[in-house]
């Protein structure tokens, strides 16, 4: 175990906490966790733990859509090629083939379960986003695809008697014994701590965007799943690859709302403070270049014009089409007096999607027996060094289905044995009075400044040193509330991310090292695995 990182966040003893037994435990209520639940055999019990309300996940807030080969003129090979062009040689070709080929069936299942995707003349309305060579993105409610998908899948899950959902349940740690995952420790305000014993456990807890000051992620995305997996001894991979979405609404006092890539896919332009289109200065694909290129170009243009943002404009498009296609963005911007049909929308990059995560194979198996993982919490090999737009919900569906099926088969093969292992974690130190919000805000600012869109050795070394200093006095303390646990998880994950970014001495995909601006295929055309046990 790395210095300053206790194995468990809170003290517990089997004789002093409640116990619950289930066949399959699913941690996370986003698309990956919900889809996994639907694969659990009806003869098995399954329990989903949701940190807040089941609708509060990155999946629910996904705007753009789901990429899939659904048009008769499209081909699997083209979707695979676009994915690998965006993600580069770090994409696992076997994984990309698997996800692209299994994706359309997963989308058709959503339609069977009642998902109402947008249609034109009865046919699915397909759009294009940056990096895609064809129109292959299905979307719903204009720009609120995740909301509609989660609605229909939650309804389907709730119709199944063998699946329970515990909402507002904070999962503190995975429980391991003899190197095998046995379930998890969770708590809520009503029941306190509960040891949940499971034959098989699926981790689908989402991303880490709240580690950054500027982020599109909801407040729940504090990296809890990656942190608890690290404490349990799991291998993570490619933690340096955080994708920054190029266009995040930037208005003082507002939440950092995502402005979907589909705006540029439908013909929106990026302009600087002087009204000049600049993207072709950086890439011949202009606004439809992959996200890493657009984000880096925006940062460069902001520096060039000495302005805190650039602008997205749709004033040259049909006003009625714009309002119909992007009703959510229209409503958000109108709150601040912006008419998206005539006014420029101030935007800048923000932390959006964690490409790295817990290492999994094509079945969703982690390095810990009986622990599976799916979705944004993982590093599957699909995204490489840069995720292609709208491949995230696709990955959640495919890997959610695969992990659910595999965990179900594993649980069916195991006998029923309702046994609480004599594990315990004694009280360590009492909590000192700390201003947790001050540390949290300082961490988010540090990560944005030193481990953000642009990185270099001095800033990364400063980030590592500062985070380690916070870890020394924050991690050993034992809190009795989620804000404390979240901060501890954020520190653990941020420390690993900063270390990974420091180690990769090249620029690749979303990882831009200003002191190593070139890609180095001779030394770095490989994944970078990290565990807490080999951190220094």
C-alpha positions in Angstrom: 0.0 0.0 0.0 1.3 3.5 -0.9 2.2 5.8 2.0 -0.7 7.7 3.6 -3.4 5.5 2.0 -5.3 3.4 4.5 -6.9 0.2 3.2 -10.4 1.3 4.2 -12.0 4.7 4.6 -13.9 4.0 7.8 -13.7 1.6 10.8 -15.9 -1.4 10.9 -16.4 -4.7 12.7 -18.7 -7.5 11.5 -20.4 -7.6 14.9 -21.3 -3.9 14.9 -22.7 -3.3 11.4 -25.7 -4.6 9.4 -25.2 -7.4 6.8 -26.9 -7.9 3.5 -26.4 -10.8 1.1 -26.9 -10.7 -2.7 -25.8 -12.7 -5.6 -24.6 -9.8 -7.7 -23.7 -6.3 -6.4 -23.6 -3.5 -8.9 -22.0 -0.2 -7.8 -23.3 2.6 -10.0 -26.6 3.6 -11.6 -25.5 4.9 -14.9 -25.9 3.2 -18.3 -23.3 0.6 -17.7 -24.6 -0.5 -14.3 -28.2 -0.5 -15.3 -27.4 -2.5 -18.5 -25.5 -5.0 -16.4 -28.4 -5.5 -14.1 -30.7 -6.5 -17.1 -28.4 -9.4 -17.8 -28.6 -11.0 -14.4 -30.3 -14.3 -14.4 -33.9 -14.1 -13.0 -33.0 -16.8 -10.4 -30.3 -14.6 -9.0 -30.7 -11.5 -6.8 -29.0 -8.3 -7.8 -28.5 -5.0 -5.9 -27.7 -1.7 -7.5 -26.1 1.0 -5.3 -26.6 4.6 -6.5 -24.7 7.3 -4.7 -27.6 9.8 -5.2 -30.9 9.5 -7.0 -30.7 6.9 -9.8 -31.0 9.7 -12.5 -27.9 11.5 -11.2 -25.1 10.2 -13.4 -22.9 11.2 -16.3 -25.0 9.0 -18.5 -28.2 11.0 -17.7 -26.5 14.2 -18.7 -25.1 12.9 -22.0 -26.3 15.3 -24.7 -25.0 14.1 -28.1 -26.1 10.5 -28.5 -24.9 7.0 -29.2 -22.7 6.1 -32.2 -23.6 3.0 -34.1 -23.7 1.5 -37.6 -27.4 1.8 -38.3 -27.5 3.3 -41.8 -27.4 0.8 -44.7 -24.6 2.9 -46.3 -22.4 2.8 -43.2 -20.0 0.0 -42.5 -18.5 -1.5 -39.3 -15.1 -1.0 -40.8 -15.7 2.8 -41.1 -16.7 3.2 -37.5 -13.7 1.1 -36.4 -11.4 3.3 -38.6 -12.8 6.5 -37.2 -12.4 5.3 -33.6 -8.8 4.2 -34.2 -8.0 7.5 -36.0 -9.2 9.4 -33.0 -7.6 7.2 -30.3 -4.5 6.2 -32.2 -2.4 3.1 -31.7 -3.4 2.8 -28.0 -6.8 1.6 -29.2 -7.1 -2.2 -28.9 -8.3 -3.3 -32.3 -10.0 -6.4 -30.9 -12.0 -4.3 -28.4 -12.9 -1.7 -31.0 -14.2 -4.4 -33.4 -16.2 -6.0 -30.5 -17.9 -2.8 -29.4 -18.6 -1.5 -32.9 -20.1 -4.8 -34.0 -22.2 -5.4 -30.8 -23.3 -1.8 -30.6 -26.2 -1.7 -33.0 -28.0 -4.6 -31.3 -27.6 -2.8 -28.0 -29.3 0.3 -29.5 -32.1 -1.8 -31.0 -32.6 -3.3 -27.5 -33.1 0.2 -26.1 -35.7 0.9 -28.7 -37.5 -2.3 -27.8 -37.5 -1.2 -24.1 -39.2 2.1 -25.0 -36.4 4.6 -25.7 -37.8 7.2 -28.1 -34.9 8.3 -30.3 -35.5 11.2 -32.6 -36.8 10.3 -36.1 -37.4 12.0 -39.4 -40.2 10.6 -41.6 -40.3 7.5 -39.4 -36.6 6.7 -39.7 -33.9 7.2 -37.0 -32.5 10.7 -37.3 -28.7 10.2 -37.6 -26.2 13.0 -37.1 -22.5 13.4 -37.3 -20.0 14.6 -34.7 -16.3 15.4 -34.7 -14.1 12.6 -35.9 -16.9 10.6 -37.6 -16.8 10.2 -41.3 -20.6 9.4 -41.6 -23.9 10.3 -39.9 -24.2 7.5 -37.3 -25.2 9.2 -34.1 -28.7 8.4 -32.7 -30.1 11.0 -30.4 -33.2 11.8 -28.3 -35.1 14.8 -27.2 -32.9 16.9 -29.5 -29.9 17.3 -27.2 -30.9 15.2 -24.1 -30.1 11.6 -25.2 -28.9 10.4 -21.9 -32.0 11.6 -20.1 -34.3 9.5 -22.4 -32.1 6.5 -22.4 -31.8 6.4 -18.6 -35.6 6.9 -18.2 -36.4 3.8 -20.3 -33.7 1.6 -18.9 -34.6 2.5 -15.3 -38.2 1.6 -16.0 -37.1 -1.7 -17.4 -34.9 -2.5 -14.4 -37.6 -1.5 -11.9 -40.0 -4.0 -13.6 -37.8 -6.9 -12.7 -38.5 -8.5 -9.2 -35.0 -9.8 -8.7 -33.3 -6.4 -8.9 -33.3 -3.9 -6.0 -32.0 -0.3 -6.2 -30.7 1.5 -3.1 -30.5 5.2 -3.7 -28.5 7.8 -1.8 -26.1 5.0 -0.7 -22.4 5.9 -0.5 -20.2 2.9 -1.3 -17.0 3.5 0.8 -14.9 0.5 -0.1 -14.7 -2.9 -1.8 -14.4 -5.7 0.7 -11.6 -8.2 -0.2 -10.4 -11.4 1.6 -7.5 -13.5 0.4 -7.2 -11.3 -2.7 -10.8 -12.0 -3.8 -13.6 -9.4 -3.9 -16.4 -10.3 -1.5 -18.7 -7.3 -1.9 -18.6 -3.8 -0.5 -19.1 -1.6 2.6 -21.7 1.1 2.1 -23.7 3.5 4.2 -26.6 5.9 4.2 -28.2 8.3 6.7 -31.0 6.0 7.7 -29.3 2.6 8.2 -25.7 3.6 8.8 -23.0 1.1 7.6 -23.8 -2.1 5.9 -21.5 -4.9 4.8 -22.9 -6.1 1.5 -21.7 -9.6 0.7 -21.9 -10.6 -2.9 -20.8 -13.6 -5.0 -19.8 -11.2 -7.8 -19.4 -7.5 -7.9 -19.6 -5.1 -10.8 -18.1 -1.6 -10.5 -19.8 0.9 -12.8 -19.4 4.1 -10.8 -18.5 6.6 -13.6 -15.9 9.3 -13.9 -13.7 11.8 -12.1 -14.5 15.2 -13.6 -15.1 16.9 -10.3 -11.4 16.7 -9.6 -11.1 19.7 -12.0 -12.3 23.3 -11.5 -13.9 23.4 -15.0 -15.9 20.3 -15.7 -19.1 19.1 -17.4 -19.6 16.3 -14.9 -22.3 16.3 -12.2 -21.3 16.6 -8.5 -21.3 12.8 -8.0 -18.3 12.3 -10.3 -15.6 12.3 -7.7 -13.7 9.2 -8.7 -15.0 7.0 -5.9 -14.9 3.8 -7.9 -11.4 4.2 -9.1 -10.2 5.1 -5.6 -11.8 2.1 -3.9 -10.5 -0.2 -6.6 -7.0 1.2 -6.0 -7.2 0.7 -2.3 -8.3 -2.9 -2.9 -5.2 -3.4 -5.0 -6.6 -3.3 -8.5 -4.5 -2.2 -11.5 -5.4 1.0 -13.2 -4.2 2.1 -16.7 -3.7 5.2 -18.7 -4.7 7.6 -15.9 -3.0 10.5 -17.7 -5.7 10.5 -20.4 -8.5 12.8 -19.3 -10.6 14.1 -22.2 -11.5 17.8 -22.1 -14.6 18.7 -23.9 -13.8 21.8 -26.1 -17.1 23.6 -25.7 -18.4 24.2 -22.2 -20.6 27.2 -21.5 -18.5 29.8 -19.8 -20.5 32.4 -17.9 -19.6 33.7 -14.5 -21.9 32.3 -11.9 -23.4 29.6 -14.1 -22.8 25.8 -13.9 -20.4 24.7 -16.6 -23.0 23.3 -18.9 -21.9 21.1 -21.9 -22.5 22.5 -25.4 -22.8 19.2 -27.3 -20.4 18.4 -30.1 -23.5 18.0 -32.3 -23.7 21.8 -32.5 -20.5 21.7 -34.6 -21.7 18.5 -36.3 -24.8 20.4 -37.5 -22.7 23.3 -38.8 -21.9 25.5 -35.9 -18.7 27.6 -36.1 -16.1 28.5 -33.5 -14.9 32.1 -33.6 -12.6 34.1 -31.4 -13.3 37.4 -29.7 -12.8 39.2 -33.0 -15.4 37.0 -34.8 -12.8 35.1 -36.8 -13.1 31.4 -37.5 -9.8 29.9 -36.4 -10.0 26.1 -36.4 -8.6 25.7 -39.9 -5.5 27.4 -38.7 -4.9 24.3 -36.5 -6.5 21.4 -38.4 -7.9 21.1 -42.0 -11.0 19.4 -40.5 -11.9 22.6 -38.8 -14.6 22.4 -36.2 -15.0 18.7 -36.9 -11.5 17.7 -35.8 -11.3 15.3 -32.8 -11.8 16.8 -29.4 -8.2 16.9 -28.3 -7.2 19.0 -31.2 -10.2 21.4 -30.8 -9.6 21.8 -27.1 -5.9 22.5 -27.6 -6.7 24.9 -30.4 -9.2 26.8 -28.3 -6.6 27.2 -25.5 -4.0 28.5 -28.0 -6.5 31.0 -29.5 -7.5 32.2 -26.0 -3.9 32.9 -25.3 -3.4 34.5 -28.7 -6.3 36.9 -28.3 -5.8 37.3 -24.5 -9.4 36.4 -23.8 -10.9 33.9 -21.3 -13.0 32.0 -23.9 -13.9 31.7 -27.5 -17.4 31.6 -29.0 -19.7 29.2 -30.7 -22.1 30.6 -33.3 -25.1 29.2 -35.1 -26.4 32.5 -36.5 -25.9 31.3 -40.0 -28.1 28.3 -39.5 -31.9 28.1 -39.8 -33.3 29.5 -36.5 -36.2 27.1 -36.2 -34.0 24.1 -36.9 -31.5 25.3 -34.2 -34.3 25.6 -31.6 -35.8 22.3 -32.5 -32.5 20.4 -32.6 -31.0 21.9 -29.4 -33.9 22.8 -27.0 -31.9 22.1 -23.8 -29.0 24.3 -24.8 -31.5 27.0 -25.9 -33.2 26.9 -22.5 -29.9 27.0 -20.6 -28.5 30.0 -22.6 -31.8 32.0 -22.4 -31.4 32.1 -18.6 -28.4 34.3 -19.2 -29.9 36.4 -22.0 -28.3 34.5 -24.9 -30.3 33.7 -28.0 -28.4 30.8 -29.6 -30.0 31.6 -33.0 -28.4 35.1 -33.1 -25.9 35.5 -30.3 -22.4 34.0 -29.8 -22.2 31.4 -27.0 -19.1 31.8 -24.8 -17.3 28.5 -24.5 -14.0 27.0 -23.3 -12.7 23.5 -22.5 -13.7 21.6 -19.4 -12.9 18.1 -18.0 -15.4 15.8 -19.6 -14.5 12.1 -19.8 -12.0 9.8 -18.1 -10.4 7.6 -20.7 -8.1 5.8 -18.3 -9.3 3.8 -15.3 -9.5 0.3 -13.9 -7.8 -2.2 -16.3 -10.4 -4.7 -17.8 -10.3 -7.4 -20.4 -12.9 -8.0 -23.2 -15.2 -9.6 -20.6 -15.0 -6.7 -18.2 -12.8 -8.7 -15.8 -10.5 -6.7 -13.5 -7.2 -7.8 -11.9 -9.2 -8.8 -8.7 -11.1 -12.1 -8.8 -14.9 -11.8 -8.7 -14.7 -8.0 -9.5 -15.9 -6.8 -12.9 -16.1 -3.2 -14.2 -17.8 -1.4 -17.0 -18.1 2.1 -18.4 -16.2 5.3 -17.7 -14.6 3.8 -14.5 -12.5 1.4 -16.8 -9.7 1.4 -19.3 -11.0 -1.1 -21.8 -8.8 -0.2 -24.8 -11.7 1.2 -26.8 -10.8 4.9 -26.6 -7.0 4.7 -26.9 -5.5 8.1 -26.2 -8.6 10.1 -27.2 -12.3 9.1 -27.2 -14.3 9.4 -30.3 -17.5 11.4 -29.8 -20.6 9.4 -28.7 -18.6 6.2 -28.2 -19.0 6.4 -24.4 -22.7 5.4 -24.0 -21.9 2.8 -26.6 -19.2 1.3 -24.5 -21.4 1.5 -21.4 -24.1 -0.5 -23.2 -21.8 -3.2 -24.6 -19.6 -3.7 -21.6 -22.5 -3.4 -19.2 -24.2 -6.2 -21.1 -21.0 -8.3 -21.1 -20.1 -7.8 -17.5 -23.7 -8.5 -16.4 -23.8 -11.7 -18.3 -20.3 -12.9 -17.1 -21.0 -11.9 -13.5 -24.3 -13.7 -13.6 -22.7 -16.9 -14.9 -20.1 -16.7 -12.2 -22.7 -16.3 -9.5 -24.8 -19.2 -10.8 -21.7 -21.4 -10.5 -21.2 -20.6 -6.9 -23.1 -22.2 -4.0 -25.3 -20.2 -1.6 -23.2 -19.5 1.5 -24.4 -16.8 3.8 -21.2 -16.2 5.7 -19.8 -13.0 7.1 -16.0 -13.2 7.2 -14.3 -11.9 10.3 -12.9 -8.8 8.7 -12.3 -5.6 10.7 -10.7 -2.2 10.3 -10.0 -0.6 13.7 -10.4 3.1 14.4 -7.2 5.0 13.5 -7.2 8.7 14.3 -9.9 11.1 15.2 -10.7 13.7 12.6 -9.1 17.1 13.1 -11.2 20.2 12.3 -10.4 20.8 8.6 -11.9 23.2 6.0 -12.7 20.4 3.6 -14.2 22.8 1.0 -11.0 24.8 1.0 -8.9 21.7 0.3 -11.3 20.5 -2.3 -11.3 23.8 -4.2 -7.6 24.0 -3.9 -7.2 20.5 -5.4 -9.6 21.3 -8.3 -7.7 24.5 -9.1 -4.3 22.8 -8.9 -5.5 20.0 -11.2 -6.9 22.5 -13.7 -3.7 24.6 -13.7 -1.1 21.8 -13.6 -2.7 18.6 -14.9 -5.1 20.2 -17.4 -5.2 20.6 -21.1 -1.5 21.6 -21.2 1.1 20.0 -18.9 4.9 20.2 -18.3 7.3 18.6 -15.8 7.6 21.5 -13.3 3.9 21.9 -13.0 3.3 18.1 -12.6 6.1 17.8 -10.0 4.4 20.7 -8.1 1.1 19.0 -8.3 2.5 15.7 -7.1 4.3 17.3 -4.2 1.2 19.4 -3.2 -1.2 16.5 -3.4 1.1 14.3 -1.3 1.2 17.0 1.4 -2.6 17.1 1.5 -2.7 13.2 1.5 -0.4 13.0 4.6 -2.9 14.7 6.9 -6.3 14.1 5.1 -6.2 10.4 4.2 -5.4 9.0 7.7 -8.4 10.8 9.2 -11.8 9.0 9.4 -14.8 11.0 8.5 -18.5 10.2 9.1 -19.9 12.0 6.1 -19.7 11.8 2.2 -17.9 15.1 1.7 -15.0 13.8 3.7 -14.9 10.5 1.9 -15.2 12.2 -1.5 -12.3 14.4 -0.8 -10.2 11.4 0.2 -11.1 9.6 -3.0 -10.4 12.7 -5.1 -6.9 13.0 -3.5 -6.1 9.3 -4.2 -7.2 9.5 -7.9 -5.6 12.9 -8.5 -2.3 11.7 -7.1 -2.3 8.7 -9.6 -3.4 10.9 -12.5 -0.6 13.4 -11.8 2.0 10.6 -11.5 0.9 9.1 -14.8 1.0 12.4 -16.6 4.5 13.0 -15.3 5.7 9.6 -16.3 4.4 9.8 -19.9 7.1 12.0 -21.5 5.5 12.6 -24.9 2.3 14.1 -26.3 -0.4 11.7 -27.4 -4.1 12.2 -27.8 -5.6 14.2 -25.0 -2.2 14.2 -23.1 -0.3 17.3 -24.2 3.2 17.8 -22.7 4.5 21.2 -23.6 8.1 20.0 -22.8 7.6 16.8 -24.9 5.4 18.1 -27.8 6.0 15.2 -30.1 4.6 11.7 -30.1 7.2 9.1 -29.2 6.2 5.7 -30.7 9.6 4.2 -29.9 9.3 4.7 -26.1 5.6 5.4 -25.4 3.5 3.4 -27.8 2.1 1.4 -24.9 -0.3 1.5 -21.9 0.9 2.8 -18.6 -0.3 0.6 -15.7 -0.3 1.8 -12.1 -1.2 0.4 -8.7 -0.9 2.1 -5.3 1.6 -0.6 -4.4 4.1 0.7 -7.0 3.6 4.4 -6.4 6.6 6.2 -4.9 
